[in-house]
């Protein structure tokens, strides 16, 4: 951990890391926006009213985080792109979210399996990122971390309740976990940009978070009487813009208004 | 990279900024004016009581207001910005910028004593504890007294209530459901 002097905290002035920082902020923003959009699909489809409210409130946290990251990226870039331009005017190959975030919501078991694995990761990830040498990333991380802890409490409780519930809820929770597991490995993969930023103390080292994540996940799965899936398959490519077939459909819906009526404001 | 221990958060710099503004008659009035702006979701609470209003500065004719976001996705923040602009425009200050400050991150510890009292009167249980209390650090469920009958015999129904900042509880004695303003 580098000490935080004023010079360290102005990394975005350094041209070496400028483009990497823009790419990193947009990638993290894409993770948040795409998962936030997925969660919002539960609006009016939740299993009961309180859960409907909860899922959409979590969605708002993710969308809010995306706004902060996109605004920051646009600011460093300095070409006049704002959060809306970054969210609505890029196609799927330009989106660099990790694939786990774009998978369809499936049933409630699928949604909670994905959410739990992501929440458990994000608590570790944003804890580490609060020590970033970049003051804005560190501030966004500190804000996000408070919310991630809350998200994790909820998704962990659901995984335990459904896993250790009825025969049917156990079966569906296990199925959700099995379906999403191969996408969890990408959470710990660093691309070149992130490696460069991590070396400069700006980005978090994802690989270093794996053992803590394993401990959290294993403890919850044990309590939920669920079986940890085998690591025999893995799908990756999101940070390079290589997506599953699901992202294009998500963007088609999310971006429709701005594509059909460019510049539309509420 | 190793995450550092979280530094103890300073008391809101907003209190210091407001105190400093007491010597400037115009600034002092601007703080009093903006204290009237309320949260659209909780109309009994002003943005000062909530700890959202952070600073007011004058730059010639222009007024620069700094606010902090409660929750990242709080949809009320845009509206609060609009209401600040409107309140200042009505008072003769059409040139206003509203800046959102990220750090230090907002915490329920910043809700004023007055704010807590108003929340309770409105039927919303205020945050029960400091974010650095032992219970909060252990992640235990808080003990939330019912804002209507003060019974401590209450139960959490859902982690989220009508907005992201609230959880839904029910009193086991008077049976009334109520919102609890979560500690973050």
Interface residues (C-beta under 8 A of the other chain):
Chain A: X1 X36 X50 X51 X53 X54 X57 X58 X59 X60 X61 X62 X63 X64 X65 X67 X68 X127 X128 X130 X131 X132 X135 X136 X138 X139 X140 X142 X143 X144 X146 X147 X149 X150 X153 X154 X198 X201 X203 X204 X205 X208
Chain B: X1 X2 X3 X4 X6 X69 X71 X72 X73 X74 X75 X102 X103 X104 X105 X106 X107 X139 X157 X158 X159 X160 X161 X162 X163 X164 X168 X182 X184
